[in-house]
């Protein structure tokens, strides 16, 4: 309408300019309206046309605005509600960040029906409800979010699975991730969450199968993926019924990982294959030093302790202050019946690390020398250090050995002291 008015106005002005030069004092315009005759000079007639067009424009404009008023008011009211809903959404998220779960839930749900993204309100409200321990209400909000935005199934599914993980409901998290697998496989966040779920549920074989995809998608930092890979293969080996087959199926890099080697060496020792275990430990320590492997080396049951003593003494040349190496050297010296060397190495192992097994073995050395008093004192000292020892340091059943030896020796000494 505005364009039509401007066109008419331009025509009138143009025509007026054209006639200005033709205006003479006697020129006039006659307008016949039924029985009436109106006479106007030319300038008056042009002014009449101008104001008539202007009046018509204003009249039509007023009618148009009146016609649109209900719809305009409705739009204004909707915009006002959306503005208030946006403020409520912002306030809800701020409350969520501050840990005001109840306030966050109230702000996020009060005006959710007016929000431009109501499913976002419901997803945030679901988190607030879960933080309050209201899991049923959380699930209702998640269902409402999906109802509002079924096309956002991936985003809603990821949030739902993350909430299940946070609540320790890993089976539900896995079910949710399986439900969106068709649209989630190419999503890095989906892959990362699925790997974490497999970790928590002990499905290490499935977790290891996702590692290459996770690297390709950069789903997690490489350092984290390396840790998961090592943990996955290590646990796969621990849980395998046929550890030898599982070990052979490992990638070469995983068969060089110290944790994996330690687990397999323990299996070999338990299976009576100490020679194979000894060979594997030595080949691994050439490239990657590990006190845990040295500790296991000191538990081997081999026929030639003198040979193993020379091996350990070779390692000691580079690491003379290593407590585990001194313990292993003392163990093999004792097995080789070289009590002087055994006493020297075991004494240093105690000085360096207060290892319970060192106390036990040194006690055996003194018992063999008929110094029962010193042996009993060592057994008692070893028992006092049991609580400080790590589980790995007690893998050789040092606790039972110390307890049994101490009880036996005390029983032998008590009658003598009475007499």
C-alpha positions in Angstrom: 0.0 0.0 0.0 2.8 2.4 0.8 4.3 1.8 -2.6 1.0 2.6 -4.3 0.7 5.9 -2.4 4.2 6.9 -3.2 3.6 6.2 -6.9 0.4 8.4 -6.9 2.2 11.1 -5.0 5.0 11.1 -7.5 2.6 11.3 -10.4 0.8 14.3 -8.8 4.0 16.1 -8.1 5.4 15.4 -11.5 2.2 16.6 -13.2 2.2 19.7 -11.0 5.7 20.6 -11.9 4.9 20.1 -15.6 1.9 22.6 -15.3 3.6 25.2 -13.1 5.0 27.0 -16.1 1.5 26.9 -17.8 -0.2 28.6 -14.9 -1.8 31.9 -15.7 -3.8 34.1 -13.4 -7.1 33.3 -15.1 -6.7 29.5 -15.2 -9.2 27.5 -13.2 -10.8 24.1 -12.9 -14.5 23.3 -12.9 -15.8 20.2 -11.0 -19.3 19.0 -11.6 -20.9 17.0 -8.8 -24.5 16.4 -9.7 -26.3 19.7 -9.5 -23.3 21.4 -7.9 -20.4 23.2 -9.7 -17.1 23.8 -8.0 -14.6 26.1 -9.5 -10.9 26.0 -8.3 -7.8 27.6 -9.5 -5.2 25.1 -10.7 -3.0 25.2 -7.6 -6.0 24.7 -5.4 -7.1 21.7 -7.5 -3.7 20.1 -7.2 -3.7 20.6 -3.4 -7.1 19.0 -3.3 -5.9 15.9 -5.2 -2.9 15.6 -2.9 -4.8 15.8 0.3 -7.5 13.4 -1.1 -4.9 10.8 -1.9 -3.3 11.3 1.5 -6.6 10.8 3.2 -7.4 7.7 1.3 -4.0 6.3 2.2 -4.4 7.0 5.9 -8.0 5.6 5.8 -6.8 2.3 4.2 -3.8 2.1 6.5 -6.0 2.5 9.6 -8.4 -0.2 8.3 -5.4 -2.5 7.6 -4.0 -2.0 11.1 -7.4 -2.6 12.7 -7.8 -5.8 10.7 -4.4 -7.1 11.8 -4.6 -6.0 15.4 -5.7 -9.3 16.9 -3.0 -11.2 15.1 -0.4 -8.5 16.0 -1.4 -8.7 19.6 -1.1 -12.4 19.6 2.4 -12.2 18.1 3.4 -9.6 20.7 2.1 -11.8 23.5 4.0 -14.9 22.1 7.2 -12.8 21.8 6.8 -11.7 25.3 6.3 -15.2 26.5 9.3 -16.4 24.6 11.4 -13.6 26.1 10.3 -14.6 29.6 11.0 -18.3 28.7 14.5 -17.4 27.5 15.2 -15.6 30.8 13.8 -18.6 32.7 16.1 -21.0 30.7 19.1 -18.8 31.4 18.2 -18.6 35.1 17.7 -22.4 35.2 21.1 -23.1 33.8 22.8 -20.6 36.2 21.1 -22.4 39.1 22.2 -25.7 37.6 25.8 -24.5 37.6 25.5 -23.2 41.2 24.2 -26.6 42.4 20.7 -25.2 43.2 19.0 -28.3 41.8 15.5 -27.5 43.1 15.6 -23.8 41.8 17.0 -25.0 38.5 14.2 -27.5 38.0 11.6 -24.9 38.8 13.0 -22.3 36.5 13.5 -24.8 33.6 9.9 -26.2 33.8 7.8 -23.2 34.7 7.8 -21.6 31.2 9.0 -24.6 29.1 5.8 -24.6 27.0 6.7 -21.1 25.8 10.4 -21.9 25.1 11.7 -21.8 21.6 13.6 -25.0 22.5 11.5 -26.8 25.1 13.4 -30.0 24.8 16.5 -28.2 26.0 14.6 -27.1 29.1 13.5 -30.7 29.8 17.0 -32.1 29.3 18.5 -29.7 31.8 15.5 -30.3 34.2 16.3 -34.1 33.9 19.8 -33.4 35.2 18.4 -31.3 38.1 15.9 -34.0 39.0 18.6 -36.7 39.0 20.9 -34.6 41.3 18.0 -34.6 43.8 17.7 -38.4 43.5 14.3 -38.2 41.7 15.0 -40.7 39.0 11.4 -41.3 38.0 10.9 -37.5 37.4 14.1 -37.5 35.4 12.8 -40.2 33.1 9.6 -38.2 32.6 11.5 -35.1 31.6 13.6 -37.2 29.2 10.4 -38.6 27.6 9.0 -35.1 27.3 12.2 -33.9 25.6 11.9 -36.6 23.0 8.2 -35.8 22.5 9.0 -32.2 21.8 11.9 -32.9 19.4 11.9 -36.4 18.0 14.3 -35.3 15.3 16.9 -34.6 18.0 17.0 -38.3 19.0 20.8 -38.5 19.0 21.3 -35.5 21.3 18.6 -36.6 23.6 19.9 -40.2 23.6 23.4 -39.0 24.5 22.2 -36.9 27.4 20.0 -39.8 28.6 22.9 -42.2 28.5 25.2 -39.8 30.3 22.7 -39.3 33.1 22.4 -43.1 33.4 26.2 -43.3 33.7 26.3 -40.6 36.3 23.7 -42.5 38.3 25.7 -45.7 38.0 23.1 -47.3 35.8 25.5 -48.6 33.2 23.2 -51.4 31.9 20.6 -48.7 31.1 23.2 -46.5 29.6 24.3 -49.4 27.3 20.7 -50.0 26.3 20.2 -46.4 25.5 23.3 -46.2 23.4 22.3 -49.4 21.6 19.0 -47.8 20.8 20.7 -44.9 19.0 23.5 -47.0 17.5 22.2 -46.5 13.9 22.6 -42.7 14.1 25.4 -42.6 16.6 28.2 -44.7 15.1 29.8 -41.8 13.4 29.6 -39.5 16.4 32.8 -39.2 18.5 30.9 -38.6 21.7 28.8 -41.7 21.2 31.9 -43.8 20.7 33.6 -42.4 23.8 30.5 -43.0 26.0 30.1 -46.5 24.7 33.8 -47.3 25.5 33.3 -46.0 29.0 30.2 -48.1 29.5 32.0 -51.2 28.3 34.8 -50.4 30.8 32.4 -50.1 33.7 30.5 -53.3 32.8 33.7 -55.3 32.4 33.2 -55.9 28.6 36.9 -55.5 27.8 36.8 -57.3 24.5 34.1 -54.9 23.2 36.1 -51.9 24.5 39.2 -53.0 22.7 37.3 -53.4 19.5 36.3 -49.7 19.6 39.8 -48.4 20.1 40.7 -48.0 16.4 37.4 -46.2 15.6 37.9 -44.0 18.6 41.4 -43.0 17.4 40.0 -42.3 13.9 37.2 -40.1 15.4 39.5 -38.5 18.0 36.8 -39.4 20.5 39.3 -39.3 23.4 43.0 -38.1 23.8 45.5 -40.6 22.6 47.0 -40.9 26.1 43.6 -42.0 27.4 43.0 -44.4 24.6 46.4 -46.0 25.2 45.5 -46.5 28.9 42.1 -48.0 27.9 43.8 -50.3 25.4 46.3 -51.5 28.0 43.6 -51.9 30.5 41.3 -53.7 28.1 43.9 -56.2 27.0 45.1 -56.7 30.5 41.7 -57.5 31.8 40.9 -59.7 28.8 44.0 -61.8 29.7 42.9 -62.0 33.4 39.4 -63.1 32.5 40.4 -65.5 29.7 39.9 -69.2 30.4 42.7 -70.1 27.9 45.3 -67.5 28.8 47.9 -69.0 26.4 45.6 -68.6 23.4 44.6 -65.1 24.5 48.2 -64.1 24.9 49.1 -65.3 21.4 46.2 -63.3 20.0 47.5 -60.0 21.5 49.1 -57.5 19.2 52.9 -57.4 19.4 52.8 -54.0 21.1 50.5 -55.3 23.8 52.8 -58.3 24.5 55.4 -55.8 25.4 53.3 -53.9 27.9 54.6 -54.5 31.5 51.1 -55.0 33.0 50.2 -57.6 30.4 53.6 -59.4 30.8 53.2 -59.4 34.6 49.7 -61.0 34.3 50.9 -63.6 31.9 54.0 -64.3 34.0 51.9 -65.0 37.0 49.8 -67.4 35.0 53.0 -69.2 33.9 54.3 -69.4 37.5 51.0 -70.8 38.7 51.1 -73.3 35.9 54.6 -74.5 36.9 56.2 -73.0 33.8 58.9 -71.1 35.6 61.4 -71.5 32.8 59.1 -69.8 30.3 58.3 -67.1 32.8 62.0 -66.5 33.4 62.7 -66.1 29.7 59.8 -63.7 29.2 60.8 -61.5 32.2 64.4 -61.2 31.0 63.4 -60.2 27.5 60.9 -57.6 28.7 63.4 -56.0 31.2 65.8 -55.4 28.4 63.5 -52.7 27.0 61.3 -51.7 29.9 62.3 -51.9 33.6 59.7 -53.0 36.1 60.1 -53.7 39.8 57.0 -55.8 39.6 58.7 -58.1 37.1 61.8 -58.2 39.3 59.6 -59.2 42.2 58.1 -62.0 40.2 61.6 -63.1 39.1 62.4 -63.5 42.8 59.4 -66.0 43.1 60.5 -68.4 40.4 61.2 -72.0 41.3 64.2 -72.9 39.2 66.7 -75.7 39.4 69.8 -73.5 39.0 69.6 -70.7 41.5 73.3 -69.8 41.0 72.5 -68.9 37.4 69.6 -66.7 38.4 71.8 -65.1 41.1 74.3 -64.1 38.4 71.5 -62.6 36.3 70.2 -60.5 39.2 73.7 -59.4 40.2 74.2 -58.2 36.6 71.1 -56.1 37.0 72.3 -54.8 40.4 75.4 -53.4 38.8 73.2 -50.8 37.1 70.7 -50.4 40.0 72.5 -51.2 43.3 70.0 -49.2 45.4 67.0 -51.1 44.1 65.3 -52.9 47.1 63.5 -55.5 44.9 66.8 -56.5 43.1 68.5 -56.9 46.5 65.6 -59.0 47.7 65.8 -61.2 44.6 69.5 -61.6 44.9 69.1 -62.6 48.6 66.4 -65.1 47.6 68.6 -66.9 45.0 71.7 -66.7 47.3 69.7 -68.4 50.0 68.5 -71.1 47.5 72.1 -71.6 46.4 73.0 -72.0 50.2 75.3 -69.0 50.1 74.1 -67.6 53.4 76.7 -64.8 53.7 75.6 -63.3 50.4 72.0 -63.9 51.3 72.4 -62.0 54.6 74.2 -59.1 52.9 71.6 -58.7 50.1 68.6 -59.2 52.4 69.9 -56.7 55.0 70.3 -54.1 52.3 66.8 -54.9 50.9 65.4 -54.2 54.4 67.4 -51.0 54.7 66.1 -49.8 51.3 62.5 -50.9 51.3 61.4 -52.7 54.6 60.0 -55.5 52.4 58.1 -58.2 54.5 59.6 -61.0 52.3 63.1 -59.8 53.1 62.5 -60.0 56.8 61.1 -63.5 56.3 64.1 -64.7 54.2 66.6 -63.1 56.5 64.9 -64.8 59.4 65.5 -68.2 57.6 69.2 -67.3 57.2 69.5 -66.8 61.0 67.5 -69.9 61.8 69.9 -71.9 59.6 72.7 -70.4 61.7 70.9 -71.4 64.9 70.4 -67.8 65.8 66.7 -68.2 66.8 66.5 -65.0 68.8 67.5 -62.8 65.8 65.2 -64.8 63.5 62.2 -64.3 65.8 63.0 -60.6 66.0 63.1 -60.4 62.2 59.8 -62.2 61.9 58.2 -59.9 64.3 59.6 -56.8 62.5 58.4 -58.2 59.2 54.9 -58.7 60.6 54.9 -55.0 61.7 55.6 -53.9 58.1 52.8 -56.0 56.6 50.2 -53.3 56.9 52.5 -50.9 55.0 53.2 -53.3 52.2 51.5 -53.0 48.8 49.3 -56.0 47.6 52.0 -56.8 45.0 54.6 -57.1 47.7 52.5 -59.7 49.5 51.8 -61.8 46.4 54.4 -64.3 47.6 52.3 -65.0 50.7 54.8 -63.3 53.0 52.1 -62.7 55.6 51.5 -66.4 56.0 55.2 -67.3 56.0 56.0 -64.7 58.7 53.0 -65.7 60.8 53.7 -69.4 60.7 57.5 -69.0 61.2 57.0 -66.6 64.1 54.5 -68.9 65.8 56.7 -72.0 65.3 59.8 -70.3 66.5 58.1 -68.8 69.6 56.8 -72.2 70.4 60.3 -73.6 70.2 61.8 -70.8 72.3 59.2 -70.6 75.1 60.1 -74.0 76.8 63.8 -73.1 76.7 63.2 -69.7 78.3 61.1 -71.4 81.1 63.8 -73.9 81.8 
